[in-house]
Amino acid sequence: MNHNLARHCWLPALIFPIAAWAAEGAPVQQASPPTQVQPAAQGTVDAPVASPQGGAAYGLLKDIEVLKAEVARLRGQNEMLEHKLESLSKRQSDLYLDLDKRVEDLRKQARDTAQSGAQPVAAGTAAKDDPMAESRAYEGALEQFKAGSYDKAIAGFADFLKAYPNSTLAANAQYWTGYAYYVLKDYKNAIEQQTRLVNAYPQNPKVPDALLNIASCQMELKDNAAAQKGFQDIVAKYPGTNAALIAAKRLELLK
């Protein structure tokens, strides 16, 4: 009886610490609770925090704006250069069209002279001996010009003007002399030669072209006031001519 009583007495003493250990300290695997976000202090507003990605995007946007402005600037420069190139191309085309026409007129004049047996007005002794001498002298200088040998062209036209000062082609020779200096960028001599043409042959059809060349030289020399006046005079005095059309375009470049 005593033995059974003792057995019933120690069982609760043994079971209680085991149960308490299981409830408080048993290493039971449990899921970790989610991290709790601390609420903001009452009366405050959370400010957005700039992330590294956000800063990089802002910098990229600034770079894009800078590039867009640069593209716009370059586009404007490109349009201006295209306009200048168009003017130069037109001028070159007009130059060679005029050359072809002048050469053909000269050949026709030479043929007519040879057929009629008449001598050119006030021609030199060489022309009396050879009716084609004047034509060859002019065409020889013109061919040098067309070949790009401008120094030789200038010398050839000078010889022509000396031998045939009263030739019907003298004004043309004077014009191409001035234009050859212009191509060589000797603008002062170009102005001098074209001014001679204007003064010596005021009624010649080459006068508008000579005035255009003078104003173009002034523009190259940065004398924009004189160039502008020259272009305006050409437009006003010689409307409808090719020189007036080119002068109007170059006035736009000076604005």
C-alpha positions, 0 to 999 in steps of 0.5 A: 500500500505504501509502495503504491502511494509512493509511486502515485506521488512521484509521477506528478512531480516528474510530469510537471517539469517536463510539461513546463519545459515543453511549453517554455523551452522546447526547440519547436520549429516555427515560422518567423513572424513577418517584420512589422513596419513601424508607423510614422510619427503622428503628424508627419509625411514620409518623404520619398527616398531617392534611389540610385536608379532614380538619380541615374534616370534624372541625369540621363534625362538632362543629358537627353535634353542637352543632346536635343538642344545640340541637334537643333543647333546643328540642324540650323547650321546644316540648313544654312550650309545647304542654302549656301551650297545651293547658291554656289551650285547654282552660280557654278551652273550659271557660269558654265551655261554662260561660258557655253553661250559666249563661246558659241556666240563667238564661234558664230561671229568668227564664222560670219566674219570669215564668210563676209571677209570683213575685218573686226572693228579696230582689230590689230595687225594680226587680225588683218593677217588672220581673221580668226586670230581674235577669236582664237586669242579669246577662246584660248584664254577662256579655255584656260579659265574652264580648265582651272588655270586661272593665272594663265587665263588672266594673262591670256585675257590681258593679252587679248585686251591689249591686242583688241581693246575695241573688240566686241568681246572686250567686256567679256574678257574684262569680266572673266579676268575679274572672275578669275581673281575672284576664284583665286580669292584675290577679292581686291583685284577682282573688284578692281577688274569688274569696276573697270568693266562697269565704267568702260562698258556701262551698257554692256549685258555683262554689267549686272554680272560684274556688279554681282561679282563686286558685291560677292567680293565685298561679302567675302571681305566682310564688308557686309554693308557695301555688299548688301547695298550692291545686292539691293541695287542689282535687284532694283536696277536689273529685275528678272536677270539671273544676277538679280535672282542670285543677288536676292538669295545672297541678301538672305544670307546677310540677314 
